[in-house]
Structures are given as C-alpha cells and as structure tokens.
C-alpha cells in the first residue's frame, strides 16, 4: 500500500477522476441492464443498437458526451432518444466519485457495487413496477460474500482478519434476514388493514439486499427513511399534478389504459423501490455514523 499512497499523494486527481470515468462507463452498462433485463434479453449480445436496428458506432456510444454531441438524436436515423441515458451515466459517475472520496479503497469498491444495484433497481421499478431477483436475492447474497471478504464494509477493522470477517459476515446476514423480515411483517399487517396488497414482495427482498450491504440498522433506516422520502415525493408530485394538469408517469392503476400512467391518488400503485434506494444510499454514504450512535444511545437507555 505505500506505493498507492505515494502515487495518490503525487497525483491527487488521478483516482477520483478514474472513479468518475469508470462510473460513467458503468452507467452506460446499467442503461443496457435497465432496458434488457426486464425484457429477459441478453445483456451481452447483441451489441448496442438503435431503435431502428442499426448498430451504434463506438464513437456514438461514449458515456454522457455522445448524447450532447448528437443533441439527443441517433446519427443513423435521427430518432430522438431520452436524456435519461446520459442522466444515468452522470448519476453513476457522481456516486462512484462519492464512494471513492468518502471511503477507503476496498469499501469504496463495495460501495460502487451497491450503487450499481440501487441505480438499476430504481429505474426498472420506475418503468415496470418490479425489481428483478438479480437485484434483490442475487445482490443480497453477493453483499454477504463481499462482507466476509471485505470486513471494512461493516466497519470491522480490528486487525485480525478472520475475526473481522466473521463479524462483518454476521452483520450482513443479520441485515439480510432482519431487514426483509421486518418489512415483510409491515407488508402483511398493511395488507390486513387495507384489505389489499400494500407492498410488493420485491420490496421485501430489496430491503434484505440493502441490509446485506448496510447491516440491520441500514435496513431499518431504509424502511422508515424510504417512507419519509416517499411522503415528500408524493406531496410534491400531487402538487405538480394539480398545478400542471399532467399525470406523473411513475404510477399505474387497473383503471388506467395499458401503458399509461394513472393520476396519483388512493388505489394507485407507486413504486416504493426508488424510495428505499434513496434512503439506503443516504445511509451508506452519509448517515451510518449518526444512525449507529442513535441506536447505541437507545440501547443504553433500554
């Protein structure tokens, strides 16, 4: 590690820039995953192609930059394509940079994995009201594996690797099972009270995944923090819908025509995964120390 620290001291811009560039490239790949995985298509083949069927040249597939150079239109046929592609790349780049700046290298890399899962699951849930198992069960198990391999992911750095590994792995498993178990009970009780499904099972597994990376405290924070984020978003969305007269395009209802958003209100399904993802991200990047102190003080009182 001395060579790494010497290089980082001599060129302090290099690793943050590399993290951001890698994040933009990964964001481009996440766009592929967001589009293809719900459609049960391969994320490997065929290569990137336009809606008209023409392959996209490498110089038209440069993350972020290509969208601005082409002004949001395909070179081959002139069709417009959404700014969301560039936004996902920019968002992933910014979050990868945040991970690198906030954590030591090993935890930063684990954070990049976590961020990639959150970003992918968020946009898939917004589009389809589902979170595929690869981003819940698969990512949750991978989070447990990473916890055993990188104890720093759960703050275990006592100096004896085997002990740290077992403690971090245990914390991950606690987060996986307690997080998903808690939200499952909340979902069941809400369904009993409302006489209809209140939360999808994908959200249950998604909280378990967050717990695998963040521990049980992070899972609890994601549940209640996600509810706060959702309440704030819902209030602003209702206000926007009332002022603009336009429907918010992330809700669905049985009464709405297929493929069209429904007006927000009671009986309308709104994806909860993005709210959980935002809360989980806030915990992982900034609030983990404050939440740990809070639960520590609460434990002393009890």
N, C-alpha and C positions, 0 to 999 in steps of 0.2 A: 503493500500500500504506500510506502514512502514515495515511489515513483509517481503514483497517481496524484498525491498531494503536491508534489513538486510541480508537476505539469499543470494542475489546476491553479496553483498559485501564480505560475508564469503566464498562463493564458486563461484568466478567469471567465472569459466569454465563451470558451470552446464548448464545455459540457452543457451549459444551459442552451446554447444555440443548437447543439446536436440533439438535445432532448426535444426542443420545439420542432425542429425539422422532422425528427422521427415521429413525433406526434401528428404532424400534418400528413405524413405518408401513411401512418396507421389509420388516420381519419378517412383517407381515401379508401382503404381496405374495408373499414367499418361501413362506409356507404354501400359497398358491394354486399356485405353481410346483411345490412338492414333491408336491402331490396330483395335479395335472393333467398335467404333462409326461410322467411315466412312462406315463400312460394315453393319451397322444397326443391330449389335448384342448387347446382354445384357452385361453390364459391371459388372454384379453381378454373373450371372451363365452362363455357368459352371465355376468352378474354373480354375486357371492357368493350362494349359496343353501344352504338347509338340506338335510339328507339326505331330508327328506320332500318336497322340491321347491319349497318356498316361498322367495321371495327374502328375503334378510336385510336389514332396515332399517339405514340408516346409523348410527343411534344404538345398534344392537346389534352394530355391527362396528367399534367403537372399539378399537384395539390394547390388549391387556392388560386395560384397565379393564372392557370388556364381559364378559369371562369371569368376573370376580369379582362384578360386579353381577348377572349372570344365574345365578351359582353353578354354572357349567358345564352349564347346560341351555338348549336352544333355547326362545325365547319362543313360537314358533308351535306347537310340538308337544310340548314338554317333554322331548325326547330329550337324553340326556347327550352331551356332546362332550368330547374329551380335553383335559387341561390342556396337552398338548404345543403346542397352538396358541399359548397365552399364553407358554409357555416359549420357543418360537422367537422370539417378538416381544421378550421380555425379553433373551434372549441376544444378538440382533442389536443391540438398543439399547445394551447394555453394551459390545459390541465396537466399535460405531461411536464411542461415547464414548471408549474406549481409544485408537482411532486418532487422534481429534482431540487428545487430551491428550498423546500421545506424539510426534506428527509435525507438521511444518509443513503448512499447509492443502492444498497441491497433493498431497503424498504421502498425507495423511490421506484425501483423496477416493479416490485409487487404492486405499488400504487398504480402504476401505468396499466397493469393487467386489470386491476379493479375498475379503473376509469373506463377502460375499453368496454368492459361488460356493462357498466352503467349507461354509457352513451348508446350502445347498440340496443339494449333493452328498452331504453326510454323512447327512442324513435320508432321502434317496432310496435311498442304498446300504443303510441300515439296514432299510428297508421292502422293497426289491426285489432286493438284491444286484446292482445295476447302477449305473453312473454315466453318464448320457446324454452324448452327444457335445457338446451345447451347453455343458456344464460342463467339458469337457476340451479338445477341439480348438477350439471356439469361444472359450472363455475364454482359452485359451493364446494364440491369435492376437491377441485383444484386449489381453492383457497385453503382447505385443510392441509393439503400436501405442501403448499408454499409455507404455511405456518410452521410445520415441522422442519422444513429446510431453512427457513429464514426467521428465526425467533424474534428478530427485531420488529417484525410486522406487528407483534403484540407487545412490544416494549420489553421483551425479555433479553437482557444483555448483562447477565450476572458474571459471565466469564467462563462458565463450564457449559460447553455447547450442548451436551446431551441433556443436562438438566433444563437448560433454556429451551431446547427443542421440545421436550415433553410438556413443559408448562405452556408454551405457545400453542402447541397442538391441542392441548386440553382446552385452552381458552377458545380456540377456533371451533372445536366440537361443541362446546357449551353454547357459543353464539349460534351455530347452525341449528341445534335442536331446540334450545330455549327460545330463540327468536322466531322460528317457524311455528313452534308450539303455542307461543303466546298469541301470535296473530291468527292462528287457526281458531283458538278459543274466542277471540274477538269476533271473527267472521261468523262463527257458529251462533254466538249469542245475538249478534246483529241480525242474522237471518231469522232467528227465532222471534225477535221483536218485530221485525219488519214484514215477516211472512213471505220473504223472497230473498234470493241470493244478494248479499250485500258486498261481497268481495270475492274475486276470482281466486281459484287455488294457485294460479300462477303467482299472485302477490304473496301468498303464504310461503311458497318456495323461494321467492325473490328475497324476502326478509331473512330467510335462513342463509342465503348466499351472502347477504350483507353481514350477517353475524359471523360467518366463517372468516371474513376478512377483518372485521372490526370487533369481534367479541360480543358477548351478550349485551353489554352496555351500549354498543353501537347499534345493535338490533333494536333495543328499546327506544333509543333516540330516533332511529329511522321511523318507527311506527308513529310515535307521537309528534315528532318533528314533521313527518310527512303529512300528518293530519293538519298541522298548522299551515304548512306550505299550501296544501290543497284548499284550505278555507280561504286564505288570502287570494290565491289564484281564482277561485270560484267567484269571490266577491268582485274582483276586477273584471273577470270575464262577463259576469252578469251586467255590470255597469257598461262595458263596451258594447255588449249585445243590445242593450236598451238605447244607448246613445246613437250607435251606428246603424242599427236595424239589421245587422248582419249576424248570421249564426256562427258560433265558434266551432271550428272544424275539427274538434277532437272528442266529440261526444256522439253517441249513437242511441237510437231508440227503435223499438219494434214498430212504432207508428211512422217513423221516417222512411221515405223511399230508399231502396237499396243504394248504398254508396254515397248517400247524402248525410251531412251532419244534422242532428236534431237540435232544436232550441233548448238551451240549458233550462233545467227545472227538475222537479221531482219525477222519478221514474226514468231518468236519462242516465245511461251508463257513461261514466267518465273514467278514463284510465288513471289508476292510482299508482302504477309503477313509476311514472316520472316523478311524482311527489316523493315516493320512497327513495328514489335515486338521488334527488337533490338533497334530502336530509342525510342520507348515508354519505354523500360526498362532503357535505359540510362537517359532519362528524370526523371523517377520516382526515381531512386537510387541516381543520382549524379547531374543532370543539372537543377533541378527545381528552385533552388535559382537564378542561373545565368540567366535563361530564364525569370523569374519573374522580375528581376532587369532590363533586357533589354527592356521588354515591358513597364515597369514603366517609364523608361527614354524616350522611344519612345512616350508614351502618353503625357509626359510633353512637348516634342518638338512640338507635334501636337496641 
